[in-house]
Amino acid sequence: MNAADTPADPPADTPADVAGGGPRGAHGGPAGGPAAGSRGRTLRRIAPGLVLVLLALTGPWLAAHPLDAPVTAPYAAAGDGAVLGGDQLGRDVLSRLLHGGSALIGGALLIAVAVTLLATVLGCFVVLHPTLGRAVERAADVLILLPPVLGIMLIALAWPGGGRWAVIAAAVVLGTPYAVRIVASAAAPLARAGYVEAATARGERLSYIALRELLPNLRSTVLALFGLRFVEAVYVISMAGFLQIGPQPPAADWALMVRENAPGILLNPWAVLAPSLAIAVLAISFNLASASLSSRPSRSIRPSRSSRKAVTTP
């Protein structure tokens, strides 16, 4: 038989084909498969919040009219002179909307970062130190019973000139103990793991165990907590602004715009609906984005390198 007549051997299956998959993507998943779909869903959820953040940062340069200059009649309907109409003093609603988001977003981010950072560090220490854990639990029980509005008013009265900083301080003080309990409940099963016991037996310091053994395994909890704290901070700052605790007229603030223009909602609904929708879209999109990021599959729980050596050493 000639070599030309010899049937050719079938091509060897690639590992991806043997596993039953088609072409593989850059991250090991099927090209255009679940990984790409997950990234697409995350981008769609993040997009509205990113647009609002960009508008808040660039708003003062995009505004067509000065912040406090009347350009139309009070509560004028949307028209050529003012795309979203006028407010109670005839000022351009769209221009004030573009000016009023940066302070709210910056304050909410500051509260979310501060509460998440404090809660994450303290939560890891709480599960390793029973005395500290009992103290934090008692403080959380007391502060959870305190309504946020009452707490903000008390701190605002004690700090009359604090303004927005008084609201931020109140939100951090009231939100940290409860957030610590969330992190501690997530870290409690990890504190009983073998690699933590090995680190304790080696005589490692409490800070090392908390920051090197527990903290790296709490990514999903920390991301979800950050999203929740940001949403809560948006609502707390907005509530304080609506009550005129913090920003004062003639400041451009979304919550303050809702309060100031509420009497004329039937004349120009956009003066109230535009800042209300901006607050709602910001909170919802940020919450969806954090939930999407925290639910993405992460690496399996692993101890640090030194703990792995200690556990595997006979």
Contacts in CASP RR format, 6 or more apart in sequence:
PFRMAT RR
TARGET T0000
AUTHOR 0000-0000-0000
METHOD contacts of the structure
MODEL  1
MNAADTPADPPADTPADVAGGGPRGAHGGPAGGPAAGSRGRTLRRIAPGL
VLVLLALTGPWLAAHPLDAPVTAPYAAAGDGAVLGGDQLGRDVLSRLLHG
GSALIGGALLIAVAVTLLATVLGCFVVLHPTLGRAVERAADVLILLPPVL
GIMLIALAWPGGGRWAVIAAAVVLGTPYAVRIVASAAAPLARAGYVEAAT
ARGERLSYIALRELLPNLRSTVLALFGLRFVEAVYVISMAGFLQIGPQPP
AADWALMVRENAPGILLNPWAVLAPSLAIAVLAISFNLASASLSSRPSRS
IRPSRSSRKAVTTP
16 22 0 8 1.000
16 23 0 8 1.000
16 24 0 8 1.000
21 30 0 8 1.000
22 30 0 8 1.000
22 31 0 8 1.000
23 30 0 8 1.000
23 31 0 8 1.000
24 30 0 8 1.000
24 31 0 8 1.000
25 31 0 8 1.000
25 32 0 8 1.000
25 35 0 8 1.000
27 35 0 8 1.000
28 35 0 8 1.000
29 35 0 8 1.000
38 292 0 8 1.000
38 296 0 8 1.000
41 292 0 8 1.000
42 289 0 8 1.000
42 292 0 8 1.000
42 293 0 8 1.000
42 296 0 8 1.000
45 285 0 8 1.000
45 288 0 8 1.000
45 289 0 8 1.000
45 292 0 8 1.000
46 285 0 8 1.000
46 289 0 8 1.000
46 292 0 8 1.000
47 285 0 8 1.000
48 281 0 8 1.000
48 282 0 8 1.000
48 284 0 8 1.000
48 285 0 8 1.000
49 281 0 8 1.000
49 282 0 8 1.000
49 285 0 8 1.000
49 286 0 8 1.000
49 289 0 8 1.000
52 101 0 8 1.000
52 105 0 8 1.000
52 278 0 8 1.000
52 281 0 8 1.000
52 282 0 8 1.000
52 285 0 8 1.000
53 105 0 8 1.000
55 62 0 8 1.000
55 98 0 8 1.000
55 101 0 8 1.000
56 98 0 8 1.000
56 100 0 8 1.000
56 101 0 8 1.000
56 102 0 8 1.000
56 104 0 8 1.000
56 105 0 8 1.000
57 102 0 8 1.000
59 98 0 8 1.000
59 99 0 8 1.000
59 102 0 8 1.000
60 98 0 8 1.000
60 99 0 8 1.000
60 102 0 8 1.000
62 98 0 8 1.000
63 92 0 8 1.000
63 94 0 8 1.000
63 95 0 8 1.000
63 98 0 8 1.000
63 99 0 8 1.000
64 83 0 8 1.000
64 92 0 8 1.000
64 94 0 8 1.000
64 95 0 8 1.000
65 71 0 8 1.000
65 82 0 8 1.000
65 91 0 8 1.000
65 92 0 8 1.000
65 95 0 8 1.000
66 95 0 8 1.000
67 91 0 8 1.000
67 95 0 8 1.000
67 96 0 8 1.000
67 99 0 8 1.000
67 250 0 8 1.000
67 252 0 8 1.000
68 91 0 8 1.000
68 250 0 8 1.000
69 91 0 8 1.000
69 92 0 8 1.000
70 89 0 8 1.000
70 90 0 8 1.000
70 91 0 8 1.000
71 81 0 8 1.000
71 82 0 8 1.000
71 86 0 8 1.000
71 90 0 8 1.000
71 91 0 8 1.000
71 92 0 8 1.000
72 81 0 8 1.000
72 82 0 8 1.000
72 85 0 8 1.000
72 86 0 8 1.000
72 90 0 8 1.000
72 92 0 8 1.000
73 86 0 8 1.000
73 90 0 8 1.000
74 86 0 8 1.000
74 87 0 8 1.000
74 88 0 8 1.000
74 89 0 8 1.000
74 90 0 8 1.000
75 86 0 8 1.000
75 87 0 8 1.000
75 88 0 8 1.000
75 90 0 8 1.000
75 261 0 8 1.000
75 264 0 8 1.000
75 267 0 8 1.000
75 268 0 8 1.000
75 271 0 8 1.000
76 82 0 8 1.000
76 85 0 8 1.000
76 86 0 8 1.000
76 90 0 8 1.000
76 268 0 8 1.000
77 85 0 8 1.000
77 267 0 8 1.000
77 268 0 8 1.000
78 84 0 8 1.000
78 85 0 8 1.000
78 268 0 8 1.000
78 270 0 8 1.000
79 85 0 8 1.000
81 92 0 8 1.000
82 90 0 8 1.000
82 92 0 8 1.000
82 93 0 8 1.000
82 94 0 8 1.000
83 92 0 8 1.000
83 94 0 8 1.000
84 92 0 8 1.000
84 93 0 8 1.000
84 94 0 8 1.000
84 97 0 8 1.000
84 268 0 8 1.000
84 270 0 8 1.000
84 271 0 8 1.000
84 274 0 8 1.000
85 92 0 8 1.000
85 93 0 8 1.000
85 94 0 8 1.000
85 268 0 8 1.000
85 270 0 8 1.000
85 271 0 8 1.000
86 92 0 8 1.000
86 93 0 8 1.000
86 268 0 8 1.000
86 271 0 8 1.000
87 93 0 8 1.000
87 96 0 8 1.000
87 257 0 8 1.000
87 260 0 8 1.000
87 261 0 8 1.000
87 268 0 8 1.000
87 271 0 8 1.000
88 260 0 8 1.000
88 261 0 8 1.000
88 263 0 8 1.000
88 264 0 8 1.000
88 271 0 8 1.000
93 257 0 8 1.000
93 261 0 8 1.000
93 268 0 8 1.000
93 270 0 8 1.000
93 271 0 8 1.000
93 274 0 8 1.000
94 274 0 8 1.000
96 252 0 8 1.000
96 257 0 8 1.000
97 252 0 8 1.000
97 254 0 8 1.000
97 257 0 8 1.000
97 274 0 8 1.000
97 275 0 8 1.000
97 278 0 8 1.000
99 252 0 8 1.000
100 251 0 8 1.000
100 252 0 8 1.000
100 253 0 8 1.000
100 254 0 8 1.000
100 257 0 8 1.000
101 252 0 8 1.000
101 253 0 8 1.000
101 254 0 8 1.000
101 278 0 8 1.000
103 164 0 8 1.000
103 247 0 8 1.000
103 251 0 8 1.000
103 253 0 8 1.000
104 234 0 8 1.000
104 237 0 8 1.000
104 238 0 8 1.000
104 253 0 8 1.000
104 254 0 8 1.000
104 255 0 8 1.000
104 279 0 8 1.000
104 282 0 8 1.000
105 282 0 8 1.000
107 164 0 8 1.000
107 168 0 8 1.000
107 233 0 8 1.000
107 237 0 8 1.000
108 230 0 8 1.000
108 233 0 8 1.000
108 234 0 8 1.000
108 237 0 8 1.000
109 230 0 8 1.000
109 233 0 8 1.000
110 168 0 8 1.000
111 168 0 8 1.000
111 171 0 8 1.000
111 172 0 8 1.000
111 229 0 8 1.000
111 230 0 8 1.000
111 233 0 8 1.000
111 236 0 8 1.000
111 237 0 8 1.000
112 226 0 8 1.000
112 227 0 8 1.000
112 229 0 8 1.000
112 230 0 8 1.000
112 233 0 8 1.000
113 226 0 8 1.000
114 172 0 8 1.000
114 176 0 8 1.000
115 171 0 8 1.000
115 172 0 8 1.000
115 175 0 8 1.000
115 176 0 8 1.000
115 179 0 8 1.000
115 229 0 8 1.000
115 233 0 8 1.000
116 179 0 8 1.000
116 222 0 8 1.000
116 225 0 8 1.000
116 226 0 8 1.000
116 229 0 8 1.000
118 172 0 8 1.000
118 176 0 8 1.000
118 179 0 8 1.000
118 180 0 8 1.000
119 176 0 8 1.000
119 179 0 8 1.000
119 180 0 8 1.000
119 182 0 8 1.000
119 183 0 8 1.000
119 225 0 8 1.000
120 183 0 8 1.000
120 215 0 8 1.000
120 218 0 8 1.000
120 222 0 8 1.000
120 225 0 8 1.000
121 210 0 8 1.000
121 211 0 8 1.000
121 215 0 8 1.000
122 132 0 8 1.000
122 136 0 8 1.000
122 176 0 8 1.000
122 180 0 8 1.000
122 183 0 8 1.000
123 136 0 8 1.000
123 180 0 8 1.000
123 183 0 8 1.000
123 184 0 8 1.000
123 187 0 8 1.000
124 183 0 8 1.000
124 187 0 8 1.000
124 210 0 8 1.000
124 211 0 8 1.000
124 214 0 8 1.000
124 215 0 8 1.000
124 218 0 8 1.000
125 132 0 8 1.000
125 206 0 8 1.000
125 207 0 8 1.000
125 210 0 8 1.000
126 132 0 8 1.000
126 133 0 8 1.000
126 136 0 8 1.000
126 180 0 8 1.000
126 183 0 8 1.000
126 184 0 8 1.000
126 187 0 8 1.000
127 133 0 8 1.000
127 184 0 8 1.000
127 187 0 8 1.000
127 188 0 8 1.000
127 190 0 8 1.000
127 191 0 8 1.000
127 214 0 8 1.000
128 191 0 8 1.000
128 206 0 8 1.000
128 209 0 8 1.000
128 210 0 8 1.000
128 214 0 8 1.000
129 206 0 8 1.000
133 184 0 8 1.000
136 177 0 8 1.000
136 180 0 8 1.000
136 181 0 8 1.000
136 184 0 8 1.000
137 181 0 8 1.000
139 177 0 8 1.000
140 177 0 8 1.000
140 178 0 8 1.000
140 180 0 8 1.000
140 181 0 8 1.000
143 173 0 8 1.000
143 174 0 8 1.000
143 175 0 8 1.000
143 177 0 8 1.000
143 178 0 8 1.000
144 177 0 8 1.000
144 178 0 8 1.000
146 174 0 8 1.000
148 170 0 8 1.000
148 171 0 8 1.000
148 174 0 8 1.000
148 236 0 8 1.000
148 239 0 8 1.000
149 239 0 8 1.000
149 243 0 8 1.000
151 170 0 8 1.000
151 174 0 8 1.000
152 166 0 8 1.000
152 167 0 8 1.000
152 170 0 8 1.000
152 171 0 8 1.000
152 174 0 8 1.000
152 236 0 8 1.000
152 239 0 8 1.000
152 240 0 8 1.000
152 245 0 8 1.000
153 245 0 8 1.000
154 170 0 8 1.000
155 166 0 8 1.000
155 167 0 8 1.000
155 169 0 8 1.000
155 170 0 8 1.000
155 173 0 8 1.000
156 162 0 8 1.000
156 163 0 8 1.000
156 166 0 8 1.000
156 167 0 8 1.000
156 170 0 8 1.000
156 240 0 8 1.000
156 245 0 8 1.000
156 246 0 8 1.000
159 165 0 8 1.000
159 166 0 8 1.000
159 169 0 8 1.000
162 246 0 8 1.000
163 245 0 8 1.000
163 246 0 8 1.000
163 247 0 8 1.000
163 248 0 8 1.000
164 237 0 8 1.000
164 246 0 8 1.000
164 247 0 8 1.000
166 245 0 8 1.000
166 246 0 8 1.000
167 236 0 8 1.000
167 237 0 8 1.000
167 240 0 8 1.000
167 241 0 8 1.000
167 245 0 8 1.000
167 246 0 8 1.000
168 237 0 8 1.000
170 236 0 8 1.000
171 232 0 8 1.000
171 233 0 8 1.000
171 236 0 8 1.000
171 237 0 8 1.000
175 229 0 8 1.000
175 232 0 8 1.000
179 225 0 8 1.000
179 229 0 8 1.000
182 221 0 8 1.000
182 225 0 8 1.000
183 218 0 8 1.000
183 221 0 8 1.000
183 222 0 8 1.000
183 225 0 8 1.000
186 218 0 8 1.000
186 221 0 8 1.000
187 214 0 8 1.000
187 218 0 8 1.000
190 196 0 8 1.000
190 213 0 8 1.000
190 214 0 8 1.000
190 217 0 8 1.000
190 218 0 8 1.000
190 301 0 8 1.000
191 214 0 8 1.000
193 301 0 8 1.000
193 303 0 8 1.000
194 303 0 8 1.000
194 311 0 8 1.000
195 213 0 8 1.000
195 303 0 8 1.000
195 304 0 8 1.000
195 307 0 8 1.000
195 308 0 8 1.000
195 310 0 8 1.000
195 311 0 8 1.000
196 209 0 8 1.000
196 213 0 8 1.000
196 214 0 8 1.000
196 303 0 8 1.000
196 307 0 8 1.000
198 303 0 8 1.000
198 307 0 8 1.000
198 310 0 8 1.000
198 311 0 8 1.000
199 208 0 8 1.000
199 209 0 8 1.000
199 212 0 8 1.000
199 213 0 8 1.000
199 303 0 8 1.000
199 304 0 8 1.000
199 306 0 8 1.000
199 307 0 8 1.000
199 310 0 8 1.000
200 209 0 8 1.000
201 310 0 8 1.000
202 306 0 8 1.000
202 310 0 8 1.000
212 304 0 8 1.000
213 303 0 8 1.000
213 304 0 8 1.000
213 307 0 8 1.000
216 302 0 8 1.000
216 304 0 8 1.000
217 301 0 8 1.000
217 302 0 8 1.000
219 294 0 8 1.000
219 298 0 8 1.000
220 294 0 8 1.000
220 295 0 8 1.000
220 298 0 8 1.000
221 294 0 8 1.000
223 290 0 8 1.000
223 293 0 8 1.000
223 294 0 8 1.000
224 290 0 8 1.000
224 291 0 8 1.000
224 294 0 8 1.000
226 290 0 8 1.000
227 286 0 8 1.000
227 287 0 8 1.000
227 290 0 8 1.000
227 291 0 8 1.000
228 287 0 8 1.000
228 290 0 8 1.000
230 283 0 8 1.000
230 286 0 8 1.000
230 287 0 8 1.000
230 290 0 8 1.000
231 283 0 8 1.000
231 286 0 8 1.000
231 287 0 8 1.000
234 279 0 8 1.000
234 282 0 8 1.000
234 283 0 8 1.000
234 286 0 8 1.000
235 279 0 8 1.000
235 283 0 8 1.000
237 255 0 8 1.000
238 254 0 8 1.000
238 255 0 8 1.000
238 279 0 8 1.000
239 255 0 8 1.000
240 246 0 8 1.000
240 255 0 8 1.000
241 247 0 8 1.000
241 253 0 8 1.000
241 255 0 8 1.000
241 256 0 8 1.000
241 259 0 8 1.000
242 255 0 8 1.000
242 256 0 8 1.000
242 258 0 8 1.000
242 259 0 8 1.000
243 259 0 8 1.000
244 256 0 8 1.000
244 259 0 8 1.000
247 253 0 8 1.000
247 255 0 8 1.000
247 256 0 8 1.000
248 256 0 8 1.000
249 256 0 8 1.000
249 260 0 8 1.000
254 275 0 8 1.000
254 276 0 8 1.000
254 278 0 8 1.000
254 279 0 8 1.000
255 275 0 8 1.000
255 279 0 8 1.000
257 271 0 8 1.000
257 272 0 8 1.000
257 274 0 8 1.000
257 275 0 8 1.000
258 272 0 8 1.000
258 275 0 8 1.000
258 276 0 8 1.000
261 268 0 8 1.000
261 271 0 8 1.000
261 272 0 8 1.000
262 272 0 8 1.000
264 271 0 8 1.000
264 272 0 8 1.000
265 271 0 8 1.000
265 272 0 8 1.000
302 308 0 8 1.000
303 311 0 8 1.000
END
